[in-house]
Amino acid sequence: MRRITRGRVLKGLKITVFAILMLVMLLVLVPLVLPHFGWQADPILTGSMEPDLKVGGLAITRWVDANEDSIQEGDILVYRHSVDDRRVTHRVVGIEYTGLQPNFETKGDANEDPDPYTVYPSYVEGVVKYHIPYLGYFTDFAKTRLGLLLLLVLPGVIIIGVELREIWITLSRAEKSKTEIERKAIDQIEQ
């Protein structure tokens, strides 16, 4: 049976901390990389889509061409509001066509009435495909300067610091070994 030593505990703790830091860095980087592959991550900031999309969740959205027949009633759209350019995430409750162009009537699930405006295809940014509860708080914080500092820079500095410490310890041990070998060699010569 293996004995639990201080060294093993410290090594296990180091691996655990390193894994957590890497996970945090990955969670920060993934939303930044998604747009390069036609996806985006949008935090849910209001309760208009509850209970399906809870405040603080993260909606993973796939880009679509809204002029094609890819959007159907019941889909959840992310679009730019025509007046103030903010992002809105609401469900399609109706589609009307002007010629071949679809125009979408939307509504928040928690709202009583449909939105008082039409969403044109040029404002549509995507369709929500997945929802991850609570992760929106994290990604929203990660987009701030303080968030980037705490979630990317600080873990990076910690990892570099730990590795530099390991290098220093290894070099110190090597120097100590070298000194002991030299001392033994001098002792043998003197005898």
C-alpha positions in Angstrom: 0.0 0.0 0.0 1.3 3.4 -1.0 2.0 5.9 1.8 0.6 9.4 1.4 3.5 11.8 1.6 3.7 15.6 1.6 5.3 15.5 -1.8 2.5 13.4 -3.3 -0.2 15.7 -1.8 1.6 18.8 -3.1 1.9 17.2 -6.6 -1.8 16.3 -6.6 -2.7 19.8 -5.4 -0.5 21.3 -8.1 -2.1 19.2 -10.9 -5.6 20.1 -9.6 -4.9 23.8 -9.5 -3.3 23.7 -12.9 -6.4 21.8 -14.3 -8.7 24.4 -12.8 -6.7 27.3 -14.2 -6.7 25.7 -17.6 -10.4 25.2 -17.5 -11.0 28.8 -16.5 -8.8 30.0 -19.4 -10.6 27.7 -21.8 -14.0 29.0 -20.7 -12.8 32.5 -21.4 -11.3 31.7 -24.8 -14.1 29.5 -26.2 -16.6 32.4 -26.6 -13.9 34.5 -28.3 -13.1 31.7 -30.8 -16.7 30.6 -31.6 -17.4 33.4 -34.1 -14.6 32.2 -36.3 -16.7 29.0 -36.8 -20.1 30.5 -37.4 -21.2 30.4 -33.7 -21.5 32.9 -31.0 -22.1 32.9 -27.2 -24.6 35.4 -25.9 -25.3 35.9 -22.2 -29.0 36.0 -21.2 -29.4 39.4 -19.4 -33.1 39.6 -18.9 -35.9 37.3 -17.8 -38.0 37.8 -21.0 -37.3 34.2 -22.2 -37.8 32.4 -18.9 -38.3 29.5 -18.1 -36.5 28.2 -21.2 -33.6 30.7 -21.1 -32.8 31.8 -17.5 -31.1 35.0 -16.6 -27.4 34.4 -16.4 -27.4 31.6 -18.8 -25.4 31.4 -22.0 -27.1 31.0 -25.3 -25.0 29.3 -28.0 -26.2 30.6 -31.3 -25.6 29.4 -34.8 -25.5 32.0 -37.6 -28.2 31.5 -40.2 -29.3 33.3 -43.5 -32.7 34.6 -42.4 -33.8 35.0 -46.1 -33.8 31.3 -46.5 -36.5 29.0 -45.1 -34.2 27.9 -42.2 -36.0 29.9 -39.6 -39.4 28.5 -38.4 -42.0 29.4 -35.8 -40.8 28.4 -32.4 -37.1 29.0 -33.1 -35.4 31.4 -30.7 -33.6 34.2 -32.6 -30.8 36.5 -31.6 -31.2 39.8 -33.5 -30.2 43.4 -33.3 -33.0 45.8 -32.2 -33.7 48.2 -35.0 -33.8 51.3 -32.7 -30.9 51.0 -30.2 -28.8 48.2 -31.8 -28.9 46.0 -28.6 -29.1 42.3 -28.9 -32.4 40.7 -28.2 -33.1 37.0 -27.8 -36.8 36.1 -28.4 -38.9 33.4 -29.9 -40.5 33.5 -33.4 -44.3 33.5 -33.1 -45.1 34.4 -36.6 -43.6 34.8 -40.1 -45.1 37.0 -42.8 -43.7 37.4 -46.3 -43.2 40.6 -48.2 -42.6 39.1 -51.7 -39.9 36.4 -51.0 -38.6 38.2 -47.8 -39.6 36.7 -44.5 -40.4 39.2 -41.7 -40.5 37.8 -38.2 -42.9 38.4 -35.3 -41.2 37.7 -32.0 -42.1 37.5 -28.4 -40.3 36.8 -25.1 -41.7 33.6 -23.5 -42.3 35.5 -20.3 -44.0 38.5 -22.0 -47.7 38.6 -22.5 -47.7 40.3 -25.9 -45.6 40.0 -29.0 -42.9 42.6 -29.6 -44.3 45.8 -31.1 -42.0 45.7 -34.1 -41.1 43.4 -37.0 -37.7 41.7 -37.2 -36.3 41.9 -40.7 -33.8 39.3 -42.0 -31.0 41.9 -42.0 -31.2 42.2 -38.2 -31.1 38.5 -37.5 -27.8 37.3 -36.1 -28.6 33.6 -35.5 -30.8 30.9 -34.0 -30.2 29.6 -30.4 -29.1 26.0 -30.5 -28.0 25.4 -27.0 -28.3 26.9 -23.5 -25.9 26.6 -20.6 -27.3 27.8 -17.3 -25.2 30.3 -15.2 -22.3 30.4 -17.6 -23.4 33.7 -19.0 -22.5 35.5 -15.8 -19.0 34.1 -16.2 -18.6 35.1 -19.8 -20.1 38.5 -19.3 -17.6 39.1 -16.5 -14.8 37.7 -18.7 -15.4 40.4 -21.3 -14.5 43.2 -18.9 -11.0 44.4 -18.3 -11.0 43.1 -14.7 -12.4 39.8 -15.9 -9.7 39.4 -18.6 -7.0 40.3 -16.0 -8.3 37.9 -13.4 -9.3 35.0 -15.7 -6.5 35.1 -18.3 -3.6 37.1 -17.2 -3.5 36.1 -13.5 -3.7 32.3 -14.2 -1.1 32.7 -16.9 1.3 34.5 -14.4 0.6 31.8 -11.8 1.4 29.0 -14.2 4.6 30.7 -15.3 5.6 31.4 -11.7 5.0 27.8 -10.6 7.0 26.5 -13.6 9.9 29.0 -13.0 10.0 27.9 -9.3 10.2 24.2 -10.5 13.1 25.2 -12.8 14.9 27.0 -10.0 14.5 24.1 -7.6 15.8 21.6 -10.2 18.8 23.9 -11.0 19.5 24.3 -7.2 19.5 20.5 -6.7 21.8 20.1 -9.7 24.2 22.7 -8.3 24.1 21.0 -4.9 24.8 17.6 -6.5 27.7 19.1 -8.5 29.2 20.7 -5.4 28.9 17.4 -3.4 30.6 15.4 -6.3 33.4 18.0 -6.4 33.9 17.8 -2.6 34.1 14.0 -2.8 36.6 14.2 -5.6 38.8 16.6 -3.7 38.6 14.4 -0.6 39.7 11.3 -2.6 42.6 13.3 -4.1 43.8 14.4 -0.7 43.8 10.9 0.7 
